[in-house]
Amino acid sequence: MKENWQSAVESPYANWDLDRLQKYLVNQGTEIKQGTEGNKDALVEQVKSTWKDTAHDSHSVYGNVRDYVFDS
């Protein structure tokens, strides 16, 4: 459950293609660092830095869901 949660909620961007990574950054108002436009790893790192609040929130939700499932 935890592995699926991380890949689907906490860091789904790790599986995105270059186009989607770039579009996400543009939509967030983040300027894509020059020279990284075609480098997936660099784009993933840039998205990761803008994703921190979302990841923190989703981690809290995961804990609540986990507790509910295992307590039930």
C-alpha positions in Angstrom: 0.0 0.0 0.0 2.8 2.4 0.9 4.7 1.9 -2.3 1.6 2.5 -4.4 0.7 5.6 -2.3 4.1 7.1 -2.9 4.1 6.6 -6.6 0.5 7.6 -7.1 0.2 10.5 -4.6 3.5 11.7 -3.1 5.7 11.6 -6.2 3.7 10.7 -9.4 5.9 13.2 -11.3 8.7 10.7 -11.3 6.9 8.8 -14.0 5.9 11.8 -16.1 7.5 12.4 -19.5 9.5 15.5 -20.4 6.5 17.3 -21.9 4.3 16.8 -18.8 7.2 17.8 -16.4 7.7 21.0 -18.4 4.0 21.9 -18.5 3.7 21.4 -14.8 6.6 23.7 -14.1 5.2 26.4 -16.4 1.7 26.0 -14.8 3.3 26.5 -11.4 5.0 29.7 -12.6 8.4 28.1 -12.2 11.0 29.0 -14.7 12.7 25.9 -16.2 16.4 26.2 -15.6 18.3 26.8 -18.8 19.9 23.7 -20.2 17.6 21.3 -18.4 14.7 21.3 -20.9 15.6 17.9 -22.2 17.0 16.3 -19.0 14.3 14.3 -17.3 16.2 13.9 -14.0 16.8 17.6 -13.8 13.2 18.4 -14.5 12.0 15.8 -11.9 14.2 17.6 -9.3 12.7 20.9 -10.2 9.2 19.5 -9.9 10.1 17.8 -6.6 11.2 21.1 -5.1 7.7 22.6 -5.9 5.9 19.5 -4.7 7.1 19.5 -1.1 3.8 20.9 0.4 1.8 18.4 -1.5 4.0 15.5 -0.5 3.8 16.6 3.2 0.0 16.8 3.1 -0.3 13.5 1.3 2.0 11.8 3.8 -0.3 12.9 6.6 -3.3 11.6 4.7 -1.5 8.3 4.1 -1.0 7.9 7.8 -4.6 8.5 8.5 -5.7 6.1 5.8 -3.2 3.5 6.9 -4.4 3.7 10.5 -8.0 3.4 9.4 -7.4 0.4 7.2 -5.3 -1.5 9.7 -7.4 -0.6 12.7 -10.5 -1.8 10.8 
